[in-house]
Amino acid sequence: MLTTVAYGLHLNTFAVFELREHLQMLYINMWELLHQLEYVRPDQRTVVYEEIQHIREQIQHTIDQLLQHDHTEHPRN
């Protein structure tokens, strides 16, 4: 029998891990959208721009959540 244990130094370790994983996925999506601008038809550009803006908002929100977790774990004096 093999037992695996993970020890987290912070209370929100798993939440932070999930947020970082989500942020990585958002960055990949953003990269793909920016790549689409190289070949998208003019009538589709507006949709791509809207999707880029949506991803930017999600990225900012995720970063804000990560910073909130950090401030919770490491409060300022």
mmJSON file of the N, C-alpha and C atoms, coordinates in Angstrom:
{"data_MODEL":{"atom_site":{
"group_PDB":["ATOM","ATOM","ATOM","ATOM","ATOM","ATOM","ATOM","ATOM","ATOM","ATOM","ATOM","ATOM","ATOM","ATOM","ATOM","ATOM","ATOM","ATOM","ATOM","ATOM","ATOM","ATOM","ATOM","ATOM","ATOM","ATOM","ATOM","ATOM","ATOM","ATOM","ATOM","ATOM","ATOM","ATOM","ATOM","ATOM","ATOM","ATOM","ATOM","ATOM","ATOM","ATOM","ATOM","ATOM","ATOM","ATOM","ATOM","ATOM","ATOM","ATOM","ATOM","ATOM","ATOM","ATOM","ATOM","ATOM","ATOM","ATOM","ATOM","ATOM","ATOM","ATOM","ATOM","ATOM","ATOM","ATOM","ATOM","ATOM","ATOM","ATOM","ATOM","ATOM","ATOM","ATOM","ATOM","ATOM","ATOM","ATOM","ATOM","ATOM","ATOM","ATOM","ATOM","ATOM","ATOM","ATOM","ATOM","ATOM","ATOM","ATOM","ATOM","ATOM","ATOM","ATOM","ATOM","ATOM","ATOM","ATOM","ATOM","ATOM","ATOM","ATOM","ATOM","ATOM","ATOM","ATOM","ATOM","ATOM","ATOM","ATOM","ATOM","ATOM","ATOM","ATOM","ATOM","ATOM","ATOM","ATOM","ATOM","ATOM","ATOM","ATOM","ATOM","ATOM","ATOM","ATOM","ATOM","ATOM","ATOM","ATOM","ATOM","ATOM","ATOM","ATOM","ATOM","ATOM","ATOM","ATOM","ATOM","ATOM","ATOM","ATOM","ATOM","ATOM","ATOM","ATOM","ATOM","ATOM","ATOM","ATOM","ATOM","ATOM","ATOM","ATOM","ATOM","ATOM","ATOM","ATOM","ATOM","ATOM","ATOM","ATOM","ATOM","ATOM","ATOM","ATOM","ATOM","ATOM","ATOM","ATOM","ATOM","ATOM","ATOM","ATOM","ATOM","ATOM","ATOM","ATOM","ATOM","ATOM","ATOM","ATOM","ATOM","ATOM","ATOM","ATOM","ATOM","ATOM","ATOM","ATOM","ATOM","ATOM","ATOM","ATOM","ATOM","ATOM","ATOM","ATOM","ATOM","ATOM","ATOM","ATOM","ATOM","ATOM","ATOM","ATOM","ATOM","ATOM","ATOM","ATOM","ATOM","ATOM","ATOM","ATOM","ATOM","ATOM","ATOM","ATOM","ATOM","ATOM","ATOM","ATOM","ATOM","ATOM","ATOM","ATOM","ATOM","ATOM","ATOM","ATOM","ATOM"],
"id":[1,2,3,4,5,6,7,8,9,10,11,12,13,14,15,16,17,18,19,20,21,22,23,24,25,26,27,28,29,30,31,32,33,34,35,36,37,38,39,40,41,42,43,44,45,46,47,48,49,50,51,52,53,54,55,56,57,58,59,60,61,62,63,64,65,66,67,68,69,70,71,72,73,74,75,76,77,78,79,80,81,82,83,84,85,86,87,88,89,90,91,92,93,94,95,96,97,98,99,100,101,102,103,104,105,106,107,108,109,110,111,112,113,114,115,116,117,118,119,120,121,122,123,124,125,126,127,128,129,130,131,132,133,134,135,136,137,138,139,140,141,142,143,144,145,146,147,148,149,150,151,152,153,154,155,156,157,158,159,160,161,162,163,164,165,166,167,168,169,170,171,172,173,174,175,176,177,178,179,180,181,182,183,184,185,186,187,188,189,190,191,192,193,194,195,196,197,198,199,200,201,202,203,204,205,206,207,208,209,210,211,212,213,214,215,216,217,218,219,220,221,222,223,224,225,226,227,228,229,230,231],
"type_symbol":["N","C","C","N","C","C","N","C","C","N","C","C","N","C","C","N","C","C","N","C","C","N","C","C","N","C","C","N","C","C","N","C","C","N","C","C","N","C","C","N","C","C","N","C","C","N","C","C","N","C","C","N","C","C","N","C","C","N","C","C","N","C","C","N","C","C","N","C","C","N","C","C","N","C","C","N","C","C","N","C","C","N","C","C","N","C","C","N","C","C","N","C","C","N","C","C","N","C","C","N","C","C","N","C","C","N","C","C","N","C","C","N","C","C","N","C","C","N","C","C","N","C","C","N","C","C","N","C","C","N","C","C","N","C","C","N","C","C","N","C","C","N","C","C","N","C","C","N","C","C","N","C","C","N","C","C","N","C","C","N","C","C","N","C","C","N","C","C","N","C","C","N","C","C","N","C","C","N","C","C","N","C","C","N","C","C","N","C","C","N","C","C","N","C","C","N","C","C","N","C","C","N","C","C","N","C","C","N","C","C","N","C","C","N","C","C","N","C","C","N","C","C","N","C","C","N","C","C","N","C","C"],
"label_atom_id":["N","CA","C","N","CA","C","N","CA","C","N","CA","C","N","CA","C","N","CA","C","N","CA","C","N","CA","C","N","CA","C","N","CA","C","N","CA","C","N","CA","C","N","CA","C","N","CA","C","N","CA","C","N","CA","C","N","CA","C","N","CA","C","N","CA","C","N","CA","C","N","CA","C","N","CA","C","N","CA","C","N","CA","C","N","CA","C","N","CA","C","N","CA","C","N","CA","C","N","CA","C","N","CA","C","N","CA","C","N","CA","C","N","CA","C","N","CA","C","N","CA","C","N","CA","C","N","CA","C","N","CA","C","N","CA","C","N","CA","C","N","CA","C","N","CA","C","N","CA","C","N","CA","C","N","CA","C","N","CA","C","N","CA","C","N","CA","C","N","CA","C","N","CA","C","N","CA","C","N","CA","C","N","CA","C","N","CA","C","N","CA","C","N","CA","C","N","CA","C","N","CA","C","N","CA","C","N","CA","C","N","CA","C","N","CA","C","N","CA","C","N","CA","C","N","CA","C","N","CA","C","N","CA","C","N","CA","C","N","CA","C","N","CA","C","N","CA","C","N","CA","C","N","CA","C","N","CA","C","N","CA","C","N","CA","C","N","CA","C"],
"label_alt_id":[null,null,null,null,null,null,null,null,null,null,null,null,null,null,null,null,null,null,null,null,null,null,null,null,null,null,null,null,null,null,null,null,null,null,null,null,null,null,null,null,null,null,null,null,null,null,null,null,null,null,null,null,null,null,null,null,null,null,null,null,null,null,null,null,null,null,null,null,null,null,null,null,null,null,null,null,null,null,null,null,null,null,null,null,null,null,null,null,null,null,null,null,null,null,null,null,null,null,null,null,null,null,null,null,null,null,null,null,null,null,null,null,null,null,null,null,null,null,null,null,null,null,null,null,null,null,null,null,null,null,null,null,null,null,null,null,null,null,null,null,null,null,null,null,null,null,null,null,null,null,null,null,null,null,null,null,null,null,null,null,null,null,null,null,null,null,null,null,null,null,null,null,null,null,null,null,null,null,null,null,null,null,null,null,null,null,null,null,null,null,null,null,null,null,null,null,null,null,null,null,null,null,null,null,null,null,null,null,null,null,null,null,null,null,null,null,null,null,null,null,null,null,null,null,null,null,null,null,null,null,null],
"label_comp_id":["MET","MET","MET","LEU","LEU","LEU","THR","THR","THR","THR","THR","THR","VAL","VAL","VAL","ALA","ALA","ALA","TYR","TYR","TYR","GLY","GLY","GLY","LEU","LEU","LEU","HIS","HIS","HIS","LEU","LEU","LEU","ASN","ASN","ASN","THR","THR","THR","PHE","PHE","PHE","ALA","ALA","ALA","VAL","VAL","VAL","PHE","PHE","PHE","GLU","GLU","GLU","LEU","LEU","LEU","ARG","ARG","ARG","GLU","GLU","GLU","HIS","HIS","HIS","LEU","LEU","LEU","GLN","GLN","GLN","MET","MET","MET","LEU","LEU","LEU","TYR","TYR","TYR","ILE","ILE","ILE","ASN","ASN","ASN","MET","MET","MET","TRP","TRP","TRP","GLU","GLU","GLU","LEU","LEU","LEU","LEU","LEU","LEU","HIS","HIS","HIS","GLN","GLN","GLN","LEU","LEU","LEU","GLU","GLU","GLU","TYR","TYR","TYR","VAL","VAL","VAL","ARG","ARG","ARG","PRO","PRO","PRO","ASP","ASP","ASP","GLN","GLN","GLN","ARG","ARG","ARG","THR","THR","THR","VAL","VAL","VAL","VAL","VAL","VAL","TYR","TYR","TYR","GLU","GLU","GLU","GLU","GLU","GLU","ILE","ILE","ILE","GLN","GLN","GLN","HIS","HIS","HIS","ILE","ILE","ILE","ARG","ARG","ARG","GLU","GLU","GLU","GLN","GLN","GLN","ILE","ILE","ILE","GLN","GLN","GLN","HIS","HIS","HIS","THR","THR","THR","ILE","ILE","ILE","ASP","ASP","ASP","GLN","GLN","GLN","LEU","LEU","LEU","LEU","LEU","LEU","GLN","GLN","GLN","HIS","HIS","HIS","ASP","ASP","ASP","HIS","HIS","HIS","THR","THR","THR","GLU","GLU","GLU","HIS","HIS","HIS","PRO","PRO","PRO","ARG","ARG","ARG","ASN","ASN","ASN"],
"label_asym_id":["A","A","A","A","A","A","A","A","A","A","A","A","A","A","A","A","A","A","A","A","A","A","A","A","A","A","A","A","A","A","A","A","A","A","A","A","A","A","A","A","A","A","A","A","A","A","A","A","A","A","A","A","A","A","A","A","A","A","A","A","A","A","A","A","A","A","A","A","A","A","A","A","A","A","A","A","A","A","A","A","A","A","A","A","A","A","A","A","A","A","A","A","A","A","A","A","A","A","A","A","A","A","A","A","A","A","A","A","A","A","A","A","A","A","A","A","A","A","A","A","A","A","A","A","A","A","A","A","A","A","A","A","A","A","A","A","A","A","A","A","A","A","A","A","A","A","A","A","A","A","A","A","A","A","A","A","A","A","A","A","A","A","A","A","A","A","A","A","A","A","A","A","A","A","A","A","A","A","A","A","A","A","A","A","A","A","A","A","A","A","A","A","A","A","A","A","A","A","A","A","A","A","A","A","A","A","A","A","A","A","A","A","A","A","A","A","A","A","A","A","A","A","A","A","A","A","A","A","A","A","A"],
"label_entity_id":["1","1","1","1","1","1","1","1","1","1","1","1","1","1","1","1","1","1","1","1","1","1","1","1","1","1","1","1","1","1","1","1","1","1","1","1","1","1","1","1","1","1","1","1","1","1","1","1","1","1","1","1","1","1","1","1","1","1","1","1","1","1","1","1","1","1","1","1","1","1","1","1","1","1","1","1","1","1","1","1","1","1","1","1","1","1","1","1","1","1","1","1","1","1","1","1","1","1","1","1","1","1","1","1","1","1","1","1","1","1","1","1","1","1","1","1","1","1","1","1","1","1","1","1","1","1","1","1","1","1","1","1","1","1","1","1","1","1","1","1","1","1","1","1","1","1","1","1","1","1","1","1","1","1","1","1","1","1","1","1","1","1","1","1","1","1","1","1","1","1","1","1","1","1","1","1","1","1","1","1","1","1","1","1","1","1","1","1","1","1","1","1","1","1","1","1","1","1","1","1","1","1","1","1","1","1","1","1","1","1","1","1","1","1","1","1","1","1","1","1","1","1","1","1","1","1","1","1","1","1","1"],
"label_seq_id":[1,1,1,2,2,2,3,3,3,4,4,4,5,5,5,6,6,6,7,7,7,8,8,8,9,9,9,10,10,10,11,11,11,12,12,12,13,13,13,14,14,14,15,15,15,16,16,16,17,17,17,18,18,18,19,19,19,20,20,20,21,21,21,22,22,22,23,23,23,24,24,24,25,25,25,26,26,26,27,27,27,28,28,28,29,29,29,30,30,30,31,31,31,32,32,32,33,33,33,34,34,34,35,35,35,36,36,36,37,37,37,38,38,38,39,39,39,40,40,40,41,41,41,42,42,42,43,43,43,44,44,44,45,45,45,46,46,46,47,47,47,48,48,48,49,49,49,50,50,50,51,51,51,52,52,52,53,53,53,54,54,54,55,55,55,56,56,56,57,57,57,58,58,58,59,59,59,60,60,60,61,61,61,62,62,62,63,63,63,64,64,64,65,65,65,66,66,66,67,67,67,68,68,68,69,69,69,70,70,70,71,71,71,72,72,72,73,73,73,74,74,74,75,75,75,76,76,76,77,77,77],
"pdbx_PDB_ins_code":[null,null,null,null,null,null,null,null,null,null,null,null,null,null,null,null,null,null,null,null,null,null,null,null,null,null,null,null,null,null,null,null,null,null,null,null,null,null,null,null,null,null,null,null,null,null,null,null,null,null,null,null,null,null,null,null,null,null,null,null,null,null,null,null,null,null,null,null,null,null,null,null,null,null,null,null,null,null,null,null,null,null,null,null,null,null,null,null,null,null,null,null,null,null,null,null,null,null,null,null,null,null,null,null,null,null,null,null,null,null,null,null,null,null,null,null,null,null,null,null,null,null,null,null,null,null,null,null,null,null,null,null,null,null,null,null,null,null,null,null,null,null,null,null,null,null,null,null,null,null,null,null,null,null,null,null,null,null,null,null,null,null,null,null,null,null,null,null,null,null,null,null,null,null,null,null,null,null,null,null,null,null,null,null,null,null,null,null,null,null,null,null,null,null,null,null,null,null,null,null,null,null,null,null,null,null,null,null,null,null,null,null,null,null,null,null,null,null,null,null,null,null,null,null,null,null,null,null,null,null,null],
"Cartn_x":[0.843,0.0,0.898,0.553,1.301,0.393,0.886,0.129,0.874,0.157,0.752,0.129,0.97,0.503,1.072,0.238,0.684,0.535,1.573,1.55,1.552,0.553,0.461,0.881,1.684,2.141,1.124,0.156,-0.858,-2.235,-3.162,-4.523,-5.21,-4.882,-5.568,-4.738,-3.892,-2.986,-3.716,-4.758,-5.465,-6.216,-6.807,-7.515,-6.55,-5.37,-4.354,-3.908,-3.715,-3.339,-4.381,-5.66,-6.737,-6.775,-6.576,-6.576,-5.404,-4.245,-3.083,-3.307,-3.894,-4.198,-5.206,-6.21,-7.207,-6.548,-5.651,-4.945,-4.109,-3.462,-2.672,-3.561,-4.745,-5.669,-6.131,-6.388,-6.809,-5.719,-4.469,-3.362,-3.243,-3.445,-3.399,-4.538,-5.729,-6.859,-6.582,-5.977,-5.655,-4.665,-3.652,-2.662,-3.333,-4.254,-4.958,-5.817,-6.471,-7.27,-6.396,-5.267,-4.351,-3.822,-3.603,-3.163,-4.268,-5.508,-6.623,-6.653,-6.177,-6.177,-5.315,-4.425,-3.557,-4.315,-5.413,-6.082,-7.607,-8.178,-9.628,-10.144,-11.326,-11.946,-12.374,-12.393,-12.766,-14.123,-15.095,-16.414,-16.42,-15.337,-15.248,-14.37,-13.668,-12.735,-13.426,-14.614,-15.324,-15.59,-15.958,-16.215,-14.931,-13.824,-12.54,-12.145,-12.344,-12.043,-12.872,-14.139,-15.004,-14.526,-14.123,-13.61,-12.31,-11.463,-10.208,-10.514,-11.461,-11.826,-12.371,-13.18,-13.738,-12.623,-11.692,-10.568,-9.721,-9.503,-8.745,-9.407,-10.732,-11.467,-11.336,-11.41,-11.265,-9.852,-8.857,-7.47,-7.314,-7.821,-7.703,-8.424,-9.602,-10.355,-9.596,-9.017,-8.258,-7.024,-6.33,-5.161,-5.59,-6.717,-7.23,-7.504,-8.067,-8.328,-7.027,-6.037,-4.737,-4.106,-4.186,-3.631,-4.396,-5.709,-6.504,-6.084,-5.876,-5.39,-4.03,-3.163,-1.841,-1.93,-2.792,-2.954,-3.553,-4.412,-4.987,-3.917,-3.038,-1.98,-0.812,-0.612,0.514,0.024,-0.73,-1.289,-0.182,-0.487,0.448,0.269,1.331,1.263,0.734],
"Cartn_y":[-1.162,0.0,1.239,2.188,3.435,4.573,5.398,6.554,7.81,8.737,10.009,11.114,11.981,13.089,14.377,15.375,16.701,17.636,18.369,19.302,20.711,21.489,22.873,23.822,24.787,25.77,26.885,26.982,28.014,27.376,28.107,27.598,27.421,28.265,28.272,27.637,26.682,26.108,25.534,24.758,24.151,25.198,26.17,27.252,28.034,28.305,29.04,28.2,26.909,26.019,26.051,25.959,25.99,27.321,28.415,29.731,29.873,29.384,29.453,28.601,27.451,26.586,27.273,27.905,28.637,29.804,30.509,31.63,31.157,30.035,29.473,29.158,28.595,28.298,29.593,30.624,31.909,32.506,32.417,32.941,32.175,30.88,30.09,30.504,30.688,31.146,32.516,33.404,34.737,34.633,33.799,33.635,33.146,32.206,31.677,32.754,33.575,34.662,35.678,36.007,36.945,36.35,35.068,34.389,34.431,34.324,34.379,35.7,36.762,38.071,38.067,37.107,37.035,36.557,35.833,35.251,35.441,36.039,36.163,37.146,36.852,37.727,39.036,40.113,41.422,41.414,40.681,40.655,39.88,39.131,38.366,39.052,40.095,40.751,41.279,41.823,42.37,41.295,40.118,39.008,38.626,38.562,38.221,39.302,40.568,41.667,41.546,41.195,41.022,39.858,38.776,37.624,37.968,38.74,39.174,40.013,40.929,41.759,40.915,39.93,39.042,38.27,37.739,37.008,37.952,39.179,40.156,40.383,40.505,40.704,39.483,38.299,37.075,36.966,37.323,37.294,38.248,39.466,40.445,39.97,39.403,38.894,37.763,36.879,35.759,36.265,37.231,37.823,38.489,39.202,39.834,38.79,37.653,36.584,36.021,35.829,35.331,36.308,37.579,38.591,38.627,38.441,38.408,37.239,36.073,34.919,35.237,35.877,36.21,37.201,38.21,39.193,38.547,37.545,36.837,36.047,35.408,34.596,35.438,36.598,37.461,38.884,39.127,40.469,41.509,42.688,43.804,44.367,44.881,45.469,46.859],
"Cartn_z":[0.0,0.0,0.0,-0.868,-0.983,-0.557,0.338,0.804,0.408,-0.182,-0.586,0.238,0.755,1.574,1.007,0.94,0.521,1.713,1.976,3.099,2.541,2.879,2.415,3.514,3.141,4.113,4.324,3.449,3.546,3.645,4.225,4.363,3.022,2.05,0.763,-0.351,-0.014,-0.994,-2.194,-1.978,-3.101,-3.904,-3.229,-3.928,-4.803,-4.282,-5.047,-6.24,-6.03,-7.125,-8.234,-7.856,-8.853,-9.597,-8.869,-9.511,-10.48,-10.08,-10.984,-12.222,-12.043,-13.178,-14.11,-13.527,-14.314,-15.052,-14.378,-14.995,-16.175,-16.026,-17.121,-18.325,-18.069,-19.156,-19.839,-19.043,-19.614,-20.497,-20.058,-20.873,-22.193,-22.152,-23.382,-24.309,-23.74,-24.55,-25.162,-24.383,-24.896,-26.041,-25.883,-26.935,-28.219,-28.087,-29.258,-29.924,-29.121,-29.692,-30.422,-29.831,-30.496,-31.802,-31.803,-33.021,-34.086,-33.667,-34.613,-35.371,-34.758,-35.428,-36.686,-36.803,-37.984,-39.221,-39.023,-40.184,-40.203,-39.175,-39.103,-40.165,-40.666,-41.664,-41.004,-41.759,-41.195,-40.474,-40.975,-40.338,-39.012,-38.719,-37.483,-36.431,-36.818,-35.905,-34.655,-34.807,-33.657,-32.612,-33.067,-32.138,-31.415,-32.134,-31.516,-30.51,-30.863,-29.93,-28.647,-28.798,-27.625,-26.761,-27.405,-26.647,-25.939,-26.595,-25.969,-24.735,-24.848,-23.699,-22.561,-22.893,-21.866,-21.144,-21.894,-21.293,-20.434,-20.914,-20.108,-18.761,-18.757,-17.509,-16.599,-17.172,-16.38,-15.802,-16.594,-16.114,-14.942,-15.08,-13.999,-12.744,-12.912,-11.763,-11.059,-11.83,-11.254,-10.521,-11.101,-10.434,-9.129,-9.151,-7.927,-6.847,-7.24,-6.273,-5.705,-6.56,-6.079,-5.096,-5.407,-4.5,-3.177,-3.244,-2.014,-1.133,-1.723,-0.953,-0.336,-1.096,-0.578,0.583,0.447,1.527,2.775,2.572,3.703,4.457,3.7,4.296,4.832,4.24,4.624,4.813,5.902,6.111,6.312,5.837,6.03,7.433,7.958,9.322,9.28],
"occupancy":[1.0,1.0,1.0,1.0,1.0,1.0,1.0,1.0,1.0,1.0,1.0,1.0,1.0,1.0,1.0,1.0,1.0,1.0,1.0,1.0,1.0,1.0,1.0,1.0,1.0,1.0,1.0,1.0,1.0,1.0,1.0,1.0,1.0,1.0,1.0,1.0,1.0,1.0,1.0,1.0,1.0,1.0,1.0,1.0,1.0,1.0,1.0,1.0,1.0,1.0,1.0,1.0,1.0,1.0,1.0,1.0,1.0,1.0,1.0,1.0,1.0,1.0,1.0,1.0,1.0,1.0,1.0,1.0,1.0,1.0,1.0,1.0,1.0,1.0,1.0,1.0,1.0,1.0,1.0,1.0,1.0,1.0,1.0,1.0,1.0,1.0,1.0,1.0,1.0,1.0,1.0,1.0,1.0,1.0,1.0,1.0,1.0,1.0,1.0,1.0,1.0,1.0,1.0,1.0,1.0,1.0,1.0,1.0,1.0,1.0,1.0,1.0,1.0,1.0,1.0,1.0,1.0,1.0,1.0,1.0,1.0,1.0,1.0,1.0,1.0,1.0,1.0,1.0,1.0,1.0,1.0,1.0,1.0,1.0,1.0,1.0,1.0,1.0,1.0,1.0,1.0,1.0,1.0,1.0,1.0,1.0,1.0,1.0,1.0,1.0,1.0,1.0,1.0,1.0,1.0,1.0,1.0,1.0,1.0,1.0,1.0,1.0,1.0,1.0,1.0,1.0,1.0,1.0,1.0,1.0,1.0,1.0,1.0,1.0,1.0,1.0,1.0,1.0,1.0,1.0,1.0,1.0,1.0,1.0,1.0,1.0,1.0,1.0,1.0,1.0,1.0,1.0,1.0,1.0,1.0,1.0,1.0,1.0,1.0,1.0,1.0,1.0,1.0,1.0,1.0,1.0,1.0,1.0,1.0,1.0,1.0,1.0,1.0,1.0,1.0,1.0,1.0,1.0,1.0,1.0,1.0,1.0,1.0,1.0,1.0,1.0,1.0,1.0,1.0,1.0,1.0],
"B_iso_or_equiv":[0.0,0.0,0.0,0.0,0.0,0.0,0.0,0.0,0.0,0.0,0.0,0.0,0.0,0.0,0.0,0.0,0.0,0.0,0.0,0.0,0.0,0.0,0.0,0.0,0.0,0.0,0.0,0.0,0.0,0.0,0.0,0.0,0.0,0.0,0.0,0.0,0.0,0.0,0.0,0.0,0.0,0.0,0.0,0.0,0.0,0.0,0.0,0.0,0.0,0.0,0.0,0.0,0.0,0.0,0.0,0.0,0.0,0.0,0.0,0.0,0.0,0.0,0.0,0.0,0.0,0.0,0.0,0.0,0.0,0.0,0.0,0.0,0.0,0.0,0.0,0.0,0.0,0.0,0.0,0.0,0.0,0.0,0.0,0.0,0.0,0.0,0.0,0.0,0.0,0.0,0.0,0.0,0.0,0.0,0.0,0.0,0.0,0.0,0.0,0.0,0.0,0.0,0.0,0.0,0.0,0.0,0.0,0.0,0.0,0.0,0.0,0.0,0.0,0.0,0.0,0.0,0.0,0.0,0.0,0.0,0.0,0.0,0.0,0.0,0.0,0.0,0.0,0.0,0.0,0.0,0.0,0.0,0.0,0.0,0.0,0.0,0.0,0.0,0.0,0.0,0.0,0.0,0.0,0.0,0.0,0.0,0.0,0.0,0.0,0.0,0.0,0.0,0.0,0.0,0.0,0.0,0.0,0.0,0.0,0.0,0.0,0.0,0.0,0.0,0.0,0.0,0.0,0.0,0.0,0.0,0.0,0.0,0.0,0.0,0.0,0.0,0.0,0.0,0.0,0.0,0.0,0.0,0.0,0.0,0.0,0.0,0.0,0.0,0.0,0.0,0.0,0.0,0.0,0.0,0.0,0.0,0.0,0.0,0.0,0.0,0.0,0.0,0.0,0.0,0.0,0.0,0.0,0.0,0.0,0.0,0.0,0.0,0.0,0.0,0.0,0.0,0.0,0.0,0.0,0.0,0.0,0.0,0.0,0.0,0.0,0.0,0.0,0.0,0.0,0.0,0.0],
"pdbx_formal_charge":[null,null,null,null,null,null,null,null,null,null,null,null,null,null,null,null,null,null,null,null,null,null,null,null,null,null,null,null,null,null,null,null,null,null,null,null,null,null,null,null,null,null,null,null,null,null,null,null,null,null,null,null,null,null,null,null,null,null,null,null,null,null,null,null,null,null,null,null,null,null,null,null,null,null,null,null,null,null,null,null,null,null,null,null,null,null,null,null,null,null,null,null,null,null,null,null,null,null,null,null,null,null,null,null,null,null,null,null,null,null,null,null,null,null,null,null,null,null,null,null,null,null,null,null,null,null,null,null,null,null,null,null,null,null,null,null,null,null,null,null,null,null,null,null,null,null,null,null,null,null,null,null,null,null,null,null,null,null,null,null,null,null,null,null,null,null,null,null,null,null,null,null,null,null,null,null,null,null,null,null,null,null,null,null,null,null,null,null,null,null,null,null,null,null,null,null,null,null,null,null,null,null,null,null,null,null,null,null,null,null,null,null,null,null,null,null,null,null,null,null,null,null,null,null,null,null,null,null,null,null,null],
"auth_seq_id":[1,1,1,2,2,2,3,3,3,4,4,4,5,5,5,6,6,6,7,7,7,8,8,8,9,9,9,10,10,10,11,11,11,12,12,12,13,13,13,14,14,14,15,15,15,16,16,16,17,17,17,18,18,18,19,19,19,20,20,20,21,21,21,22,22,22,23,23,23,24,24,24,25,25,25,26,26,26,27,27,27,28,28,28,29,29,29,30,30,30,31,31,31,32,32,32,33,33,33,34,34,34,35,35,35,36,36,36,37,37,37,38,38,38,39,39,39,40,40,40,41,41,41,42,42,42,43,43,43,44,44,44,45,45,45,46,46,46,47,47,47,48,48,48,49,49,49,50,50,50,51,51,51,52,52,52,53,53,53,54,54,54,55,55,55,56,56,56,57,57,57,58,58,58,59,59,59,60,60,60,61,61,61,62,62,62,63,63,63,64,64,64,65,65,65,66,66,66,67,67,67,68,68,68,69,69,69,70,70,70,71,71,71,72,72,72,73,73,73,74,74,74,75,75,75,76,76,76,77,77,77],
"auth_comp_id":["MET","MET","MET","LEU","LEU","LEU","THR","THR","THR","THR","THR","THR","VAL","VAL","VAL","ALA","ALA","ALA","TYR","TYR","TYR","GLY","GLY","GLY","LEU","LEU","LEU","HIS","HIS","HIS","LEU","LEU","LEU","ASN","ASN","ASN","THR","THR","THR","PHE","PHE","PHE","ALA","ALA","ALA","VAL","VAL","VAL","PHE","PHE","PHE","GLU","GLU","GLU","LEU","LEU","LEU","ARG","ARG","ARG","GLU","GLU","GLU","HIS","HIS","HIS","LEU","LEU","LEU","GLN","GLN","GLN","MET","MET","MET","LEU","LEU","LEU","TYR","TYR","TYR","ILE","ILE","ILE","ASN","ASN","ASN","MET","MET","MET","TRP","TRP","TRP","GLU","GLU","GLU","LEU","LEU","LEU","LEU","LEU","LEU","HIS","HIS","HIS","GLN","GLN","GLN","LEU","LEU","LEU","GLU","GLU","GLU","TYR","TYR","TYR","VAL","VAL","VAL","ARG","ARG","ARG","PRO","PRO","PRO","ASP","ASP","ASP","GLN","GLN","GLN","ARG","ARG","ARG","THR","THR","THR","VAL","VAL","VAL","VAL","VAL","VAL","TYR","TYR","TYR","GLU","GLU","GLU","GLU","GLU","GLU","ILE","ILE","ILE","GLN","GLN","GLN","HIS","HIS","HIS","ILE","ILE","ILE","ARG","ARG","ARG","GLU","GLU","GLU","GLN","GLN","GLN","ILE","ILE","ILE","GLN","GLN","GLN","HIS","HIS","HIS","THR","THR","THR","ILE","ILE","ILE","ASP","ASP","ASP","GLN","GLN","GLN","LEU","LEU","LEU","LEU","LEU","LEU","GLN","GLN","GLN","HIS","HIS","HIS","ASP","ASP","ASP","HIS","HIS","HIS","THR","THR","THR","GLU","GLU","GLU","HIS","HIS","HIS","PRO","PRO","PRO","ARG","ARG","ARG","ASN","ASN","ASN"],
"auth_asym_id":["A","A","A","A","A","A","A","A","A","A","A","A","A","A","A","A","A","A","A","A","A","A","A","A","A","A","A","A","A","A","A","A","A","A","A","A","A","A","A","A","A","A","A","A","A","A","A","A","A","A","A","A","A","A","A","A","A","A","A","A","A","A","A","A","A","A","A","A","A","A","A","A","A","A","A","A","A","A","A","A","A","A","A","A","A","A","A","A","A","A","A","A","A","A","A","A","A","A","A","A","A","A","A","A","A","A","A","A","A","A","A","A","A","A","A","A","A","A","A","A","A","A","A","A","A","A","A","A","A","A","A","A","A","A","A","A","A","A","A","A","A","A","A","A","A","A","A","A","A","A","A","A","A","A","A","A","A","A","A","A","A","A","A","A","A","A","A","A","A","A","A","A","A","A","A","A","A","A","A","A","A","A","A","A","A","A","A","A","A","A","A","A","A","A","A","A","A","A","A","A","A","A","A","A","A","A","A","A","A","A","A","A","A","A","A","A","A","A","A","A","A","A","A","A","A","A","A","A","A","A","A"],
"auth_atom_id":["N","CA","C","N","CA","C","N","CA","C","N","CA","C","N","CA","C","N","CA","C","N","CA","C","N","CA","C","N","CA","C","N","CA","C","N","CA","C","N","CA","C","N","CA","C","N","CA","C","N","CA","C","N","CA","C","N","CA","C","N","CA","C","N","CA","C","N","CA","C","N","CA","C","N","CA","C","N","CA","C","N","CA","C","N","CA","C","N","CA","C","N","CA","C","N","CA","C","N","CA","C","N","CA","C","N","CA","C","N","CA","C","N","CA","C","N","CA","C","N","CA","C","N","CA","C","N","CA","C","N","CA","C","N","CA","C","N","CA","C","N","CA","C","N","CA","C","N","CA","C","N","CA","C","N","CA","C","N","CA","C","N","CA","C","N","CA","C","N","CA","C","N","CA","C","N","CA","C","N","CA","C","N","CA","C","N","CA","C","N","CA","C","N","CA","C","N","CA","C","N","CA","C","N","CA","C","N","CA","C","N","CA","C","N","CA","C","N","CA","C","N","CA","C","N","CA","C","N","CA","C","N","CA","C","N","CA","C","N","CA","C","N","CA","C","N","CA","C","N","CA","C","N","CA","C","N","CA","C","N","CA","C","N","CA","C","N","CA","C"],
"pdbx_PDB_model_num":[1,1,1,1,1,1,1,1,1,1,1,1,1,1,1,1,1,1,1,1,1,1,1,1,1,1,1,1,1,1,1,1,1,1,1,1,1,1,1,1,1,1,1,1,1,1,1,1,1,1,1,1,1,1,1,1,1,1,1,1,1,1,1,1,1,1,1,1,1,1,1,1,1,1,1,1,1,1,1,1,1,1,1,1,1,1,1,1,1,1,1,1,1,1,1,1,1,1,1,1,1,1,1,1,1,1,1,1,1,1,1,1,1,1,1,1,1,1,1,1,1,1,1,1,1,1,1,1,1,1,1,1,1,1,1,1,1,1,1,1,1,1,1,1,1,1,1,1,1,1,1,1,1,1,1,1,1,1,1,1,1,1,1,1,1,1,1,1,1,1,1,1,1,1,1,1,1,1,1,1,1,1,1,1,1,1,1,1,1,1,1,1,1,1,1,1,1,1,1,1,1,1,1,1,1,1,1,1,1,1,1,1,1,1,1,1,1,1,1,1,1,1,1,1,1,1,1,1,1,1,1]
}}}
